[in-house]
Structures are given as C-alpha cells and as structure tokens.
Amino acid sequence: IPVNPAIGGEHVHGEFVFSELSELGDRIDIVDIFRRSEAAGEVVDQAIAIGAGAVWMQLGVVNLEAAARAEAAGL
C-alpha cells in the first residue's frame, strides 16, 4: 500500500497513494521506509502511533534516534 506525503491522493501503478499511515485504517504488519535518513523519524513515529508490527529502513538509511524509538516501542 503506497504512502507518500508528496503525492497523496494520486495513483501509482493503479494503487491509490495515501498521505500518512494513519489514513490506512487496517493493521499494518511492516512499514518499509524508502525515505532519506532525516525523514525516517517521522515515519517511525507514525508507525508506532498506528501499532505497526515492524519497521524496516532501506539499506543506507540510518537514523539512530528513530531506530531507538522503534525498538523501545517493540518494533
């Protein structure tokens, strides 16, 4: 399910793009973060808020503070 604040409301490959994780409404097992390191923190905070099961940061994306928050929340 695509989530991207820059293109929320549009369609990509036939899929509706949501602006925020909170708009999904369903339980999310894993949030794959394909954003710059400095943007990962906001996504992690949203994942924690919606009760996601896990977060995964793309190789090369490093945000130690966000990772610590995710771990502390059990993600």
Secondary structure, DSSP 8 states (H G I E B T S, - for coil): --B-TTTTTSEETTEE-BSSGGGS-S--SEEEE-S-HHHHHHHHHHHHHHT-SEEEE-TT---HHHHHHHHHTT-
